[in-house]
Amino acid sequence: MKLQWSKQFFRIHRIMGLIAGILLLLLSITGSMLVFSDEIDHAQYANAYHVTPETQSRSLQELMQDARQSLPGNPYLFFVRLPQAPDESIVLRAEYAADHKVYVFLNPYTGKILQQYANTDHLTGYVLYLHFTLLNGKTGATIVLIAAIALFFSVLTGIFIYRNAIVKVLTFRVKPEWNNRTRRWRNLHRILGVWALLFNLLISLTGFMMELKVLDSRKNPKASFEAVPFAGDYEPLLEKAKASIPGFEIMGVRPPKKAGDPLRILGHAHESAFFGEYSSSVFIDAGGNIKKTVNFSNASFGDKFNACIAPLHFGNYGGIILKIIYSLLALTPGVLSVSGFLIWYRRKYIIKVHNRI
C-alpha cells in the first residue's frame, strides 16, 4: 500500500513538473531579473530620478496638470511616488486600462518632463508584464496561475518523494556526481529541490495570490479608466494626513476613481520594510474631512498578510545580499524543471531503448 502511494505521488510530481516545464523556466529567468528591478530602472534612467534642488516646488495640482498636458485622452492619473529628498523627481502613473499604463517623471520645481514611457516600453516593465501575463492579458495570466498551482503541488509531492533524503542533502552527504551519467541530473534535482524547498513553496503561494489580483483587474479587458475632476489643493490635505498618524511619511497620492470617492494618501509610519512603503493610508473626502485612517502598526493579521505578499514574492524588503540570494533561488524552479525533464526523458526513452538492445 505504501509503495502504491509513493508511485502515485511520484506520478503527480512528474506530471506537475512536465505541465509547468518550459513555463517555469521562463518565470524563473524573469523573476530573477525582477528582484533587481529598482536597480535596473535607476541605472537605465538615472537622469529621470534625480534633479537639481531649487527653492520652491510647484504645487501637486500644477504638477498633475503638467503631466496631463503630455498625455493623450483623459486617463486616471495619480502620484506613484512623491520626492523623499530635495534632489528626487516626482513620479506619476496614467492608467488607460489594465494593460495600458504610462509613467511620467517630472522635475518637481519646474514641471519639466524628465522621462515618459508605457508599462511595456522599458525593460523591467516588459519583463514584469511577461512574468505575470505572458504578454497576453487575461489568457496569459490564467496560464501563469496554472503554472503556480503546478509548482506548488510539485513541491508538496517532492517533499514526500525525497523525505528520506532531506537530512542527507542538508548535511552535504549527497553529491552532484557530475561524472556519473546515470546520477548527475537526479542528484542535482534532489539537492536543488531540498535547498529551495521553502523558497519555492513561498514563491508559488505568493505568486498564486498575486496572479488572482492580476486576473481580478482584468475581468473586463475592454474597460477603460478616466479621471474624475478633483479641484482641491493637495498640500493642506497632506498635512492633515500627516497629523492623523504619528510619524506618517507620505509616499503617494491617489485621487478619487469615481465621483464621491475619497482621496487616498499612502505611505508608512516607519513599519518594517517587510510590509512595503505604502502600508498605511488616510482617506479624505472632497470637503477635507478624514473618512478613514489605516495605521498599519495596528493592522489585523489579514491586512499584514496581504501587505507582505508582494515583498515576499520579489524580495525587495532587504538589502543587496538578500536580493542576490532571492535572485539565485528564483532560478531554481527553472533548473528543477529542466533536470526533472531530463530525468523523465532518460527513464522513458534512453533506458528503455538500451534495455531493448
N, C-alpha and C positions, 0 to 999 in steps of 0.2 A: 504493500500500500504506500509506504514511504517512497519507494522507488518510482511509483506512478506519479506521485505528487511532484517529485523532483523533475521528472520528464515534462510534466505539464508546465511547471514554472520555467524550465529552460526553453520550452517551445514558445511561451508567451514572451519571454525575454528576447528571443531571436526574432520573432515576428515584429515586436515593437521597434527593435533596433533597425530592422530592414525597412519598415514603413517610414521611419523618420530619416534614416540613412543620409542621403545626399543633402537633405534639407538641414539636418543638424550640423553638417559640415559648413554650410553657408551661414547658419545662425551663429556658429562658434566664431567664425572669422569676423563677421560684422559685430558681434557682441564684444569681442576682444578689442576691436577698434574703438567702439563707443565708450569704453572705460576711460579713454583719453580724449573724449570729445571736446571738453573745455580747453585742454592744452592745444589740440589741433586747431580749433577755431581761433584762439588767441594768436597762434603762430601764423595762420593763414591771413587773418585780418587784423594784424597788430595795430594799424592806423585807425581802425574803427572803434577800438576800445578805449583809447586814451586821447585826451585833449589838453590844450594849454589852459590852465586855470585863469579866470578873469574875475572881476569884482562882482558882477551882477549876472545872475542866471535869468533866463526867460521863464515866465510862468508855465506851469504844466499845460494849461489851456492853450497858450500860444504854441508850445512845442507840439501839442497834438494837431493843431492846425497846420503847422509846418510840415508834419509828416503826412497829413491828409492831402496836402497840395501835390505831393509826389506820387499819389496813388490813384489809380482809376476807380470809378464807381464810388460806392459808399459802404465800405466794409466795416465790420465791427473791429474797433481799434482799442488797444489797451497798452498800458505800460508794463512791459515784462520785467524790466529792471531799472530802478532809479539809481542815480550815482551814489556810491557809498564813500567816495573820496573826491576831492576837488578836481582831480585830473581824469575822472572817468566820464565816459559818454553815457547817454541815456538810450535805452533800447525799447522800441515799441513793436507790437505784432499786429498785423492786419489779418483778419480771418474772413475769407470769402466763402469757404466751405471746409468740410472736414479734411479734405485732401489738398486744399489750396490756401496757403498762408504766406505772408510776406513779412520779413523782418526789416525794420528801419532803424539805423543807428544815427543819432543826432548829437551835434555839439550843444550841450545844454545852455551855453552862454550866447550862442549866435543863431541857433536853429538850423545851422548848415547840415545837410545830409552827408554823413561820412561813408556810409555803406548801405546798400539795399539789395536784398536777394530773397527769392522764394524758398520755401522749405526744402525743395529738392534741387535747388540751384547751387548749393555748396556741398562740400564733401560729406561732412558729418550729417547734414540733413538728408542727403540722398541715402547714406548708409542706414540711418535711423528708419527711414521710410521703407527701405528694403528689408530691414530686420523685422519690422512689425507687420508689413503688408505685402511683401514681395513685389512692390510697385504695382499692386493690383487691387487696392481698396479693400472692400468687404470680403471679396472672394479670397484674396491673398491672406488677409487676417484670419479667416476661418482655417485655412491650411496650416498657418503657423500655430494656431490654437491646438489643432490636432497633433502637431509635432510636439508641442509642450506636454500634452497628455501622454503621448507615446514615450517621451523621455522619462516622465515621472514613473510610469509603470515599468519601464525598462530598468530604472534604478532600483525600484522596490523588488522586482524579481531577481535582479542581480545580487541584492543583499542576501536573499535566500540561497541562490546558487553558490555564491562564494563565501558563505557564512563561516566555513571551516578555515578559510584562507585569510580572513581579515586580520587576525592577530599576527600571522606569519608575515603578511605584507607590511604591516605597521612596524614590525621589528626587523625589517630588512632581510628576512630569511628567504624571500622569493626574488630571484634574479631575472633580468630580462632575457638572458641567454640568446644574444643576437646571432651567435654562430650555429645555433640549432634550428634548422628549418621547421621542424615539427612543433617547436615550443615558443619561438620568438614572439609571434603575434598573440598567442594565447596568454603568455606571461605578461606582455605589455598591457594587454586588455585588462587582465586581473589587477595588475599594480595600479594603473591609472584609475580604474574603476573604484578601487578601495580608497585611494588617497583623495579622490574627488567626490566621494560618496555624498557627504553632507552638502557640499557646494552644489552639486547637480540637483539634489532634491530641492535646495533653496532656489536655484535658478529656474527650475521647471515650475515650481509653485508660484513664485512671484511673476514669472513670465505669463503663466496662465491667468493670474489675476489682472495683470496689465492688459493682456490681449482681450479680456472681457470688456474692459473700458474702451479699447480701440473699436471693438465691434459695436458697442453701445453708441458711440459717437457717429457711427456710420449706418445707423438704422435706416436713415433716408439719405442715400448718397447724393441726391439732387438738391437737397436742402441748402439754401444759401443764407449767409449771415449778413445783417445790415445794422448799421449803427443807430442807436436811439439818442436823440438830442439830450445833451447834458450841459446846462448853462451855468452851473455853479462854479465857484473858484475852488480849486483843489487844495490849495495851501492851508486855509483855515481848517478844512476837514482833516487834513493830515495831522495837524497839531492836536486836534480833538482826539483823533485815534491814538496818537502817542500818549496822551494823558490818560486814556482809558485802560491801558495795560502797562504795568510797571516795566521799564526797560525795553519798551517796544521799539524795534528797529524796522522801518518800512522798506520793503524791497520792491513792491509792485502795486499797481492800482488797476482795478477792473471796473470800468463804468457799467451802468445797467445794460443788460442784454435785451430786456423787454421794458416797455413803459410801466412805471410803477415799481420796478425792482430797485433795491438799494445799491449804492456804490459799495464796492468791496475793496478794502485796503488790506494788503497782505504783507506779512513779514514774520519776524520771530522775536522772542523775548529772551534770546541767548539760550534757547534749548539746545540739546545735543544735536550736532550736525547729522547724527543718525536719522533725524526726522526731517532734514532738509531746511531750507531757508525761508519757506513760505508756510510754516506750520500754524502760525497764529494769524488771526484776521479780525477786522472790525467792519461791520455793516452799517452804513449811514444812509438815511433817506434823503430825498431832494430838499427837505426843509432843514437839513443839518442835524437831525436827531439820530442818536445811536440806537439802532434797532437790535443789534446783537453783537456780542463780543465773544471771540473764541480764544481764550488764553490757553495755549497748548500745555502749559505746565499743569493745568487742571483737567486735561482731556481724558476721556474714557479709554479703556483698553482698545475698543474697536477703532476709535479715531487714531490712536497711536499706531495700531497695526496697519491701517490704511496709509498713514503718512510714511511709514518706513518701507513700503513695498518697492517703490521706485529706487530709493537709495540702496537698498539691499540687492536689487537686481543689477544696478550699474556700478556699484562700488565707489560712488563719488562722495562718500561721507568721511573718507580718511585721506591721509597724505599719499605721496607718490609711491611709497613702499607697498601700501595696501593695494593701490591701483595696479602695480606690476603683478602682484600675486593674483588679483582678480583677472587681469588680462591673460595670464598664463593658464589659470584654471578654466577660463571661458573657452579655451581651445579644446579642453578635454572631451566634451560631447562629440565634437567632430572627429577627433582621433579615435575615440571609442567606436564611433560608427564605422570608420574605415577598418579598424582592426577586427571588429565584430564581423564585418562583411567578409574579410579575408579568411577568418576562421571558418565561417559558414561555407564559403566557396571551396576551401580546401577539403573540408569534410564531405561536401556533397559531390564534388566533381573530381578533384585530383586523387583523393584516396580511393574513391570508387573505381576510377579508371585504372589506377595502379593495381588494385585487388583483382580486377578482371584480367589484367595482363599476367 
